[in-house]
Amino acid sequence: MTLTRRSTLGLVAGAVFAPAIARAQSFPSKPITLVVPYPAGGPTDAIARFVAQEMSGTIGQSVVVDNRAGASGAVGTRAVAKADPDGHTFIFGNNQTHGNNMFLLKEPGYDAVKDFAPVAGVGAFEHAFVVRNDLPAKNIAELIALAKAEPDKLNYGSTGVGSGSHLAMELFMQRTGIRMTHVPFRGAAPLVQEIIGGRIDIANSTLPSVLEQINAGTLRALALASPERNPRAKDIPTLREQGVSNADADSWAAFFAPAATPAPVLEKLSQSVMAAIAKPEITEKILKLGFTLKVRDPAAFKPYHLQEIATWEKIIKEAGVKPE
């Protein structure tokens, strides 16, 4: 029997795609690991755990959160980049791990674009300027005046070199002409405790990481670095309302899998993540943190991701921040 060229190509294509299809049909075949490249207790960790718990009840296997902090999120991110691309290991990353580390770490150990495939964009952490309670600055104008009076005397904390909280403050200093001393931490939880303890003066921290403390009165909020006020923090004025119009900064967050993950597996993982976030009870839990939801599928997130990398690369260069 003779084979036509078309049928031959069909057989070849089937042979090529059969393993990927088989892997998708059997996925997941074991517990799934969701890596959070920061310590437990912060808002990134909280959102990951909400999603993991919901996915565990629907995807057919348990989803276990694995906190692998270190090197501005690079330790956990590097581990996922090198993991078996079978869908059983993925990561909840952000603009630091999957963007700024490429320009701020001399050897991150991975490429944020080439080594990863987006699973789902989730939204953004808005940044709030918070200060220790006894800092003699009640608004942004007073903070700027205080910093200009004694350059570099005030210190500001961040969740690591290249984090959103670091670069958001660098952008603010660049726009307002002030200088403060940077003190990086390994995650949001220790940073917040140091501000409450009075050992750090200020932070341009993600709203979810400080909202509870703002409401409890253990630290003070001066401004929100976002175009509009947040419904969960209506009393916090924006930078724009206080005369600073060019220093808004949000830190996006997204789920990623290793780049070579088969498309059918990636699609199944993506659908499971987005379905978990869409559940009303999970949505409400995330919003209560002060996080702004804007869910994107992989096709919609990819161009957004590339544009964000380009935008913050420019800001990093203009601010003169050097790789460490």
Residue pairs with C-beta under 8 A, 6 or more apart in sequence:
3 11
19 262
20 262
20 263
20 264
20 265
21 264
23 86
23 87
23 262
23 264
23 265
24 262
24 264
24 265
24 267
24 268
27 86
27 87
27 88
27 264
27 265
27 268
27 269
28 59
28 60
28 61
28 87
28 88
29 61
29 88
30 61
30 88
31 61
31 62
31 63
31 64
31 88
32 55
32 59
32 61
32 62
32 63
32 64
32 87
32 88
32 89
32 90
33 63
33 64
33 66
33 88
33 89
33 90
34 48
34 51
34 52
34 63
34 64
34 65
34 66
34 90
34 91
34 92
35 65
35 66
35 67
35 68
35 76
35 77
35 79
35 80
35 89
35 90
35 91
35 92
36 44
36 45
36 48
36 65
36 66
36 67
36 68
36 76
36 91
36 92
37 67
37 68
37 69
37 70
37 73
37 74
37 75
37 76
37 77
37 91
37 93
37 97
38 44
38 45
38 67
38 69
38 73
38 76
38 159
38 186
38 187
38 188
39 45
39 67
39 69
39 186
39 187
39 189
39 190
40 67
40 189
41 187
41 188
41 189
42 159
42 187
42 188
42 189
42 209
43 125
43 188
43 206
43 208
43 209
43 289
43 290
43 291
44 92
44 94
44 188
44 253
45 65
45 67
46 208
46 289
47 92
47 122
47 208
47 253
47 286
47 289
47 291
48 65
48 92
49 65
50 276
50 282
50 285
50 286
51 63
51 92
51 255
51 273
51 276
51 277
51 282
52 63
52 64
52 65
53 63
54 276
54 279
54 282
55 63
55 272
55 273
55 276
56 62
56 63
58 272
58 275
58 276
59 268
59 272
66 76
67 76
68 75
68 76
68 79
69 75
69 76
69 186
69 187
70 76
70 186
71 105
71 108
72 96
72 97
72 101
72 104
72 105
72 160
72 161
72 162
72 163
72 184
73 93
73 94
73 96
73 97
73 101
73 160
73 163
74 97
74 101
74 105
74 108
74 109
74 110
76 91
76 97
77 91
77 93
77 97
77 98
77 101
77 108
77 110
77 112
78 108
78 109
78 110
80 89
80 90
80 91
80 116
80 256
80 257
80 258
81 109
81 110
81 111
81 115
81 116
81 258
81 259
82 110
82 258
83 89
83 258
84 258
85 257
85 258
85 259
85 260
85 261
85 262
86 261
86 262
86 265
87 257
87 261
87 262
87 265
87 266
87 268
87 269
89 257
89 258
90 119
90 255
90 256
90 257
90 258
90 269
91 97
91 116
91 255
91 256
91 257
92 253
92 254
92 255
93 116
93 253
93 254
93 255
93 256
94 125
94 164
94 251
94 252
94 253
94 254
95 164
95 251
95 252
95 253
95 308
95 312
96 159
96 160
96 162
96 163
96 164
96 251
97 112
98 112
98 116
98 254
98 256
98 305
99 112
99 305
99 308
99 309
99 312
100 162
100 163
100 167
100 312
100 316
101 108
101 112
101 162
102 108
102 111
102 112
102 309
102 313
103 162
103 312
103 313
103 316
103 317
103 323
104 161
104 162
104 316
104 321
104 323
104 324
105 161
105 162
105 323
105 324
106 323
106 324
110 116
112 309
113 305
113 306
113 309
114 259
115 258
115 259
116 256
116 257
116 258
116 259
117 256
117 257
117 258
117 259
117 261
117 266
117 298
118 254
118 255
118 256
118 298
118 301
118 302
118 305
119 254
119 255
119 256
119 257
119 266
119 269
119 270
119 273
119 298
120 254
120 255
120 270
120 273
120 274
120 277
120 295
120 296
120 297
120 298
120 301
121 252
121 253
121 254
121 294
121 295
121 296
121 297
121 300
121 301
121 304
121 305
122 252
122 253
122 254
122 255
122 277
122 291
122 293
122 294
122 295
123 252
123 253
123 286
123 291
123 292
123 293
123 294
123 295
124 250
124 251
124 252
124 253
124 291
124 292
124 294
125 164
125 206
125 207
125 208
125 209
125 250
125 251
125 252
125 253
125 290
125 291
125 292
126 206
126 207
126 224
126 225
126 226
126 230
126 250
126 290
126 292
127 164
127 165
127 168
127 204
127 205
127 206
127 207
127 224
127 225
127 226
127 249
127 250
127 251
128 204
128 205
128 206
128 207
128 210
128 211
128 214
128 221
128 223
128 224
128 225
128 233
128 236
129 140
129 143
129 172
129 202
129 203
129 204
129 221
129 222
129 223
129 224
129 225
129 239
130 195
130 202
130 203
130 205
130 210
130 213
130 214
130 219
130 220
130 221
130 222
131 137
131 143
131 195
131 201
131 202
131 219
131 220
131 222
132 195
132 196
132 198
132 200
132 201
132 202
132 219
132 220
133 198
133 217
133 218
133 219
133 220
134 198
135 146
135 201
135 202
135 220
136 142
136 146
137 143
137 145
137 146
137 222
138 222
139 222
139 223
139 237
139 242
140 222
140 223
140 239
140 242
140 243
140 244
141 242
141 243
143 202
143 222
144 176
144 178
146 154
147 153
147 154
147 178
147 179
147 180
148 177
148 178
151 178
151 179
152 179
152 180
152 181
153 180
153 181
154 180
154 181
154 201
154 202
155 180
155 181
155 182
155 183
155 200
155 201
155 202
156 169
156 180
156 181
156 182
156 183
156 200
156 201
156 202
156 203
156 204
157 165
157 183
157 184
157 185
157 191
157 194
157 195
157 200
157 202
157 203
157 205
158 165
158 166
158 169
158 182
158 183
158 184
158 185
158 191
158 203
158 204
158 205
159 165
159 166
159 184
159 185
159 186
159 187
159 188
159 191
159 205
159 206
159 209
160 166
160 184
160 185
160 186
160 187
161 184
161 324
162 321
163 184
163 251
164 206
164 249
164 250
164 251
165 188
165 191
165 203
165 204
165 205
165 206
165 251
166 182
166 184
167 249
167 312
167 315
167 316
167 319
167 321
168 204
168 225
168 247
168 249
168 251
169 180
169 182
169 203
169 204
170 315
170 316
170 319
170 321
171 247
171 249
171 315
171 319
172 204
172 225
172 239
172 244
172 247
172 249
173 179
173 180
173 319
174 318
174 319
175 244
175 246
175 247
176 244
176 247
180 201
180 202
183 194
183 200
185 191
185 194
188 205
188 206
188 209
189 209
191 200
191 203
191 205
191 209
192 203
192 205
192 209
192 210
192 213
192 219
194 200
195 201
195 202
195 203
195 219
196 213
196 218
196 219
203 210
204 225
204 249
206 251
206 290
207 224
207 230
207 232
207 233
207 289
207 290
207 291
208 289
208 290
208 291
210 219
210 221
211 232
211 233
211 289
211 290
213 219
214 220
214 221
214 233
214 236
221 233
221 236
222 236
223 236
223 237
223 238
223 239
223 241
223 242
223 244
224 230
224 233
224 236
224 237
224 238
224 239
225 238
225 239
225 247
225 248
225 249
225 250
226 238
226 248
226 250
227 238
227 240
227 248
228 238
229 236
229 237
229 238
230 236
230 290
230 292
232 287
232 288
232 290
233 290
238 248
239 245
239 247
239 248
240 248
250 292
252 304
252 308
253 291
254 296
254 301
254 305
255 269
255 270
255 273
257 265
257 266
257 269
261 269
266 298
270 297
270 298
274 295
274 297
276 282
277 283
277 286
277 293
277 295
278 295
283 293
286 293
287 293
296 304
